[in-house]
Amino acid sequence: MRSARDIYDTATAHLEPPFAAVDLTAFRANAADLAARASSTPIRLASKSVRCRHLMREALALPGYAGIMAFTLPEAIWLATTGAGDAREGTHDVDTPLTDDILVAYPTVDTHAIAQLAADPRAARSITLMVDDVAHLDLITAAAPDPAHPIKVCIDVDTSWQPLGPRLRIGAHRSPIRTPAQTAALARAITQRPTLRLDGIMAYEAQIAGVADTPPGNPLYGRAVRWIKHQSRIELARRRAAIVRAVREVADIRFVNGGGTGSAHLTSRERAVTEIGAGSGLFQPALFDHFSGFTGRPAALFALPIVRRPGRGYATALGGGYVASGPAGAAALPQPYLPGGLGYSPTEGPGEAQTPLRGAAADRLAIGDRVWMRHAKAGELCERFAELHLIETGAADGGGAGADPVPRVVATVPTYRGEGRTFL
């Protein structure tokens, strides 16, 4: 039985590290698992968790996936108006966009992009902007006083759990819109503007979907997190349903978006929710390793070369300091993956120039060997590399067993950065 490390090393032997790779067997298994957990609720693909149009196209072709949740408006316009194919791959849909249904996940104040959206009928029909304040409506209508097509907007609703009121907030600081009355009032303000059209509601529960609840070595903390998530889910399900009822009394809406990779199996039970927004689970980054509701397979990896052996128990890799956004701390660091048993030097950690790794496995690494790492988050890895090497392992367990056919790189595809796009 071949090890995962041997499979990846064999498949990429012709490549010089550092480089990034995606295990297609694991990617497809993760996509299928995510769709199964969402049951019959469609998944809107979160583009910032993938940042590679080839892989986005592959996911959208799978059962259970429909539409994109974009990061920024310029990105959404690019996706809506640019062909999704790649002439280098010989695809036949080079002039066809990935989808005609794109939700921008965050409010925009980019007036130039709003004007561009308003002037392009195809983009305006395909893209929905996010709002949570009348000031957003004012900005959009001022930037686009005479759009070619009414500009579609979605109301973002705060989902944080506040058991003692605003003094105790558990969840992300997002929208100021929280209650059914507040949401209905903003819906009425939207309907009173003829150049705007209310399209949907988004209510993303970050404290449920994005927080691990089985931390290794800390069972009491894990039990507390699971209790908080359970209580938050009960409160939010009731409030979300009431919000949807209140808005539907004002206007028809096309969709209600909620959930994420870590809560797809829970949020999909709510009748008020019509779609799940998710994407991180396709790559299964390190931050999604310890959830009670699912177990994903590491799919997105990066390889670093060993360039030094500074002493017993240490091997030093070139580069590797790809720290994730969010709170500073160990959880934001990339994770040594293969070979197992490696950790960081407590005085250096992963660095821009070098990453000393320590552990018993370090003594078995020679200069010129490679180590395989995992990023803490999903799409952020693609901001470090211009291309992804797609590995077909053929192994049913995502790379841990012997594979037939021989594992190999079946394609090398550009990331957003490789296509010259850096949206944020």
C-alpha positions in Angstrom: 0.0 0.0 0.0 1.5 3.3 -1.1 1.4 6.3 1.3 -0.2 9.6 0.4 3.2 11.2 0.5 4.6 8.7 -2.0 1.6 9.2 -4.3 2.0 12.9 -4.3 5.7 12.8 -4.7 5.4 10.4 -7.6 2.7 12.4 -9.4 4.7 15.6 -9.1 8.3 14.3 -9.5 8.7 16.5 -12.6 7.9 19.7 -10.7 10.2 21.9 -8.8 8.8 23.1 -5.4 7.5 25.4 -4.1 4.2 24.7 -5.9 0.5 24.2 -5.1 -1.5 21.2 -6.0 -5.1 19.9 -5.7 -5.9 16.3 -5.2 -8.9 15.9 -7.6 -10.0 12.7 -6.0 -10.3 14.4 -2.6 -11.8 17.5 -4.2 -14.6 15.6 -5.8 -15.2 13.5 -2.7 -15.5 16.6 -0.6 -17.9 18.2 -3.1 -20.1 15.1 -3.1 -20.1 15.0 0.7 -21.0 18.7 1.0 -23.9 18.3 -1.4 -25.1 15.2 0.4 -25.0 17.1 3.7 -27.0 19.9 2.2 -29.6 17.3 1.1 -31.8 18.8 -1.7 -30.8 22.4 -0.8 -28.6 23.9 -3.6 -25.1 25.1 -2.8 -24.1 28.5 -4.0 -20.3 28.2 -4.5 -18.2 30.7 -2.5 -15.6 31.8 -5.0 -13.2 33.3 -2.5 -12.8 29.7 -1.1 -11.6 28.4 -4.5 -10.2 31.3 -6.6 -9.6 29.1 -9.6 -12.1 29.2 -12.5 -11.3 25.8 -13.7 -12.1 24.2 -10.3 -15.2 26.4 -9.9 -16.4 25.2 -13.3 -15.8 21.6 -12.2 -17.8 22.1 -8.9 -20.7 23.8 -10.6 -21.0 20.9 -13.0 -21.7 18.5 -10.1 -25.2 17.7 -8.8 -26.3 20.1 -6.0 -24.3 23.2 -7.0 -25.9 26.3 -8.6 -24.7 29.9 -8.7 -21.7 31.7 -7.3 -21.2 33.8 -4.2 -18.4 36.3 -5.2 -16.0 38.2 -3.1 -16.1 41.7 -4.7 -18.1 43.4 -7.4 -15.2 43.7 -9.9 -14.7 39.9 -9.5 -18.4 39.3 -10.1 -18.4 41.4 -13.3 -15.3 39.5 -14.5 -17.0 36.2 -13.9 -20.3 37.3 -15.4 -18.8 38.8 -18.6 -15.8 36.6 -19.3 -15.8 33.1 -20.8 -15.2 30.3 -18.3 -13.1 28.1 -20.6 -9.4 28.1 -21.1 -8.2 27.7 -24.6 -5.0 26.0 -23.3 -7.3 23.2 -22.0 -9.1 22.8 -25.3 -12.5 23.5 -23.7 -15.4 24.3 -25.9 -17.0 27.0 -23.6 -14.4 29.6 -23.7 -16.9 32.3 -24.4 -19.6 31.1 -21.9 -19.4 32.6 -18.3 -19.4 30.2 -15.4 -23.0 31.1 -14.4 -25.6 33.8 -14.8 -26.4 33.9 -11.1 -23.8 35.7 -9.0 -24.3 37.1 -5.5 -21.7 39.6 -4.2 -21.3 38.5 -0.6 -20.2 41.9 0.9 -21.5 45.4 0.4 -19.6 47.5 -2.2 -18.7 51.2 -2.3 -16.9 50.9 -5.6 -18.8 53.4 -7.6 -16.9 52.8 -10.8 -17.7 49.1 -10.6 -21.4 49.9 -9.9 -21.5 52.2 -12.9 -19.9 49.4 -15.0 -22.5 46.9 -13.7 -25.3 49.3 -14.6 -24.1 49.8 -18.1 -23.8 46.1 -19.0 -27.2 44.4 -19.3 -25.7 40.9 -19.1 -23.8 41.7 -15.9 -26.8 43.5 -14.4 -29.1 40.6 -15.0 -26.5 38.1 -13.5 -25.3 40.0 -10.4 -26.9 40.7 -7.1 -25.4 43.3 -4.8 -25.4 43.0 -1.0 -26.9 45.8 1.2 -27.6 46.3 4.9 -28.1 50.1 5.1 -30.1 52.8 3.4 -26.7 54.4 2.7 -25.9 51.5 0.4 -29.1 52.2 -1.5 -28.2 55.9 -1.8 -24.7 55.1 -3.1 -25.9 52.5 -5.6 -28.6 54.8 -7.1 -26.3 57.8 -7.2 -23.6 55.7 -9.1 -26.2 54.2 -11.4 -29.1 56.6 -11.9 -30.2 55.0 -15.2 -29.2 51.3 -15.2 -29.7 49.2 -18.3 -31.5 46.7 -16.1 -32.8 47.2 -12.5 -30.0 46.5 -10.1 -30.7 43.5 -8.0 -29.9 43.7 -4.3 -29.9 41.3 -1.3 -30.3 42.2 2.3 -27.6 40.9 4.7 -29.0 40.0 8.1 -27.0 39.8 11.3 -27.0 36.2 12.7 -24.9 36.6 15.8 -26.2 35.0 19.0 -26.8 37.7 21.7 -28.2 35.8 24.7 -27.8 38.9 27.0 -28.4 41.5 24.3 -25.7 43.5 22.5 -23.4 43.3 25.5 -22.7 39.6 24.7 -22.3 39.0 21.0 -21.2 35.6 19.7 -20.6 35.8 16.0 -19.2 38.0 13.2 -19.7 41.8 13.2 -21.6 42.1 10.0 -25.0 43.6 9.3 -26.8 46.1 11.6 -30.1 44.5 10.4 -31.2 42.0 12.9 -34.9 41.9 13.5 -37.9 41.1 11.2 -39.1 44.7 11.5 -35.6 46.1 10.6 -35.4 43.8 7.6 -38.9 44.6 6.4 -38.2 48.3 6.7 -35.1 48.1 4.5 -37.1 45.9 2.0 -39.7 48.7 1.7 -37.0 51.2 1.1 -35.6 49.1 -1.7 -39.0 48.6 -3.3 -39.6 52.4 -3.3 -36.6 52.8 -5.7 -37.5 51.9 -9.3 -33.9 51.3 -10.3 -33.5 48.6 -7.6 -35.1 45.2 -7.2 -35.1 43.2 -4.0 -33.7 39.7 -5.0 -33.0 37.9 -1.7 -31.9 37.6 1.9 -28.5 36.4 3.2 -28.1 35.3 6.8 -24.7 33.6 7.3 -24.1 32.1 10.7 -20.3 32.3 11.1 -20.4 31.2 14.7 -22.0 27.9 13.6 -20.6 27.2 10.2 -17.0 28.4 10.7 -16.0 27.4 14.3 -14.6 23.9 15.0 -16.2 22.1 17.9 -14.0 19.1 18.6 -10.7 20.7 19.4 -8.0 18.0 20.1 -6.9 17.9 23.7 -9.6 20.2 25.0 -12.9 18.3 25.4 -14.5 20.7 27.8 -14.0 23.6 25.5 -15.4 21.5 22.6 -18.5 20.7 24.7 -19.0 24.4 25.4 -18.7 25.3 21.8 -21.2 22.7 20.8 -23.7 23.9 23.4 -23.3 27.5 22.2 -23.7 26.5 18.5 -26.9 24.5 19.4 -28.4 27.4 21.3 -27.5 29.8 18.6 -29.0 27.6 15.9 -32.3 27.3 17.7 -32.5 31.1 18.1 -31.5 31.8 14.6 -33.8 29.3 12.9 -36.8 31.0 14.6 -35.6 34.5 13.8 -34.6 33.7 10.2 -38.0 32.2 9.5 -39.7 35.3 11.0 -37.5 37.6 8.9 -38.4 35.8 5.7 -42.1 36.0 6.5 -41.8 39.7 7.2 -40.0 40.4 4.0 -42.3 38.3 1.8 -45.1 40.5 3.0 -43.3 43.4 1.4 -42.1 41.8 -1.8 -41.3 38.5 -3.5 -37.8 37.3 -3.1 -36.0 34.7 -5.2 -33.7 33.2 -2.6 -32.8 33.0 1.1 -29.1 32.1 1.6 -27.6 30.7 4.8 -25.2 28.2 6.2 -21.7 27.2 5.2 -19.3 24.3 5.0 -19.6 23.6 8.7 -23.4 23.9 9.0 -24.8 22.7 5.7 -26.3 19.6 7.3 -28.1 21.8 9.9 -29.1 24.9 7.9 -30.6 22.8 5.1 -33.2 21.6 7.5 -34.8 25.1 7.7 -37.7 25.5 5.4 -37.0 29.2 5.2 -33.6 28.7 3.6 -33.5 28.0 -0.1 -29.7 27.7 -0.7 -26.5 27.2 1.2 -23.4 29.3 0.6 -20.2 27.2 0.9 -16.8 26.5 -0.7 -14.1 25.9 1.9 -15.1 22.3 2.3 -14.0 21.5 -1.3 -10.4 22.2 -0.3 -10.7 21.1 3.3 -8.2 23.5 4.8 -6.8 22.9 8.3 -9.3 25.1 10.1 -12.1 22.7 9.1 -10.4 19.6 10.5 -12.2 19.4 13.9 -16.0 19.6 13.3 -18.4 17.1 14.8 -20.7 17.1 11.8 -18.4 16.0 9.0 -14.8 14.9 8.1 -13.3 16.2 4.9 -10.2 15.1 3.0 -7.3 17.5 2.5 -7.4 18.4 -1.1 -5.4 21.7 -1.5 -1.7 21.3 -0.7 1.5 23.1 -1.3 5.0 21.5 -1.5 8.2 23.1 -0.1 11.8 21.9 -0.8 14.1 21.0 2.1 17.2 23.1 1.6 19.0 22.8 5.0 19.7 20.3 7.8 20.7 22.7 10.6 20.9 20.1 13.3 19.6 16.9 14.8 15.8 16.9 14.7 15.5 19.8 12.3 15.0 20.2 8.6 14.5 23.6 7.0 12.3 24.3 4.0 12.4 27.2 1.6 9.7 29.8 2.1 6.3 28.7 3.5 5.1 31.7 5.6 1.6 31.7 4.2 -0.3 32.9 7.2 -4.1 33.1 7.0 -6.2 36.1 7.7 -8.2 36.4 10.9 -7.1 36.5 14.6 -3.4 36.1 15.0 -2.3 32.8 16.5 -1.3 29.3 15.8 -4.6 28.5 14.1 -3.7 30.9 11.3 -0.4 29.1 10.5 -0.1 26.6 7.6 0.0 23.0 8.9 2.9 20.6 8.1 1.1 17.6 6.6 3.4 15.0 5.0 5.5 13.4 6.3 3.6 13.3 9.6 5.2 14.2 12.9 6.6 17.6 11.9 6.1 20.8 13.9 7.5 24.3 14.0 10.5 25.8 15.7 9.0 27.8 18.6 11.4 30.7 17.9 10.8 31.0 14.2 7.6 29.4 12.9 6.8 29.5 9.1 8.7 32.4 7.5 8.9 34.3 4.3 12.4 33.1 3.6 12.6 29.8 5.4 10.6 27.4 7.6 12.5 25.2 10.1 10.6 22.0 10.9 11.3 19.8 13.8 10.4 16.3 15.0 11.5 12.8 14.5 10.4 12.9 10.8 12.9 15.7 10.2 15.8 13.4 10.6 14.5 11.3 7.7 14.4 14.3 5.4 17.3 14.9 3.1 18.3 18.1 1.3 16.2 18.1 -1.9 13.3 16.2 -0.4 9.9 18.0 -0.2 7.4 18.5 2.5 3.7 18.8 1.9 1.8 21.6 3.8 -1.8 22.7 4.2 -3.0 26.3 4.4 -5.2 27.2 7.4 -7.9 28.6 5.0 -9.1 27.6 1.6 -8.8 30.1 -1.3 -6.1 32.2 0.3 -3.5 29.7 -0.8 -4.3 30.7 -4.4 -3.0 34.2 -3.7 0.5 32.7 -3.2 0.6 30.7 -6.5 -0.2 31.5 -10.1 -1.2 28.0 -10.9 -2.5 24.8 -9.4 -1.3 21.3 -10.5 -4.3 19.0 -10.5 -3.4 15.4 -9.3 -5.6 12.4 -10.2 -4.7 9.8 -7.6 -7.3 7.2 -8.5 -7.5 6.3 -4.8 -11.0 5.9 -3.4 -9.8 7.1 0.0 -8.3 10.4 -1.4 -4.7 9.3 -1.7 -4.1 6.9 1.2 -4.3 3.6 -0.7 -2.7 2.1 -3.8 -4.0 3.8 -6.9 -4.8 2.5 -10.4 -4.1 4.1 -12.7 -0.7 5.6 -11.7 -1.2 9.0 -10.0 -0.3 11.9 -12.2 -0.8 15.6 -12.8 -3.6 15.7 -15.3 -3.7 19.5 -15.8 -2.1 22.7 -14.6 -4.6 25.5 -14.4 -4.3 29.2 -13.4 -5.5 30.7 -10.2 -7.1 34.1 -10.2 -3.6 35.5 -9.6 -2.3 33.5 -12.5 -4.9 35.1 -14.7 -3.7 38.5 -13.5 -6.6 39.1 -11.2 -6.1 40.3 -7.6 -9.4 41.5 -6.5 -8.7 42.3 -2.8 
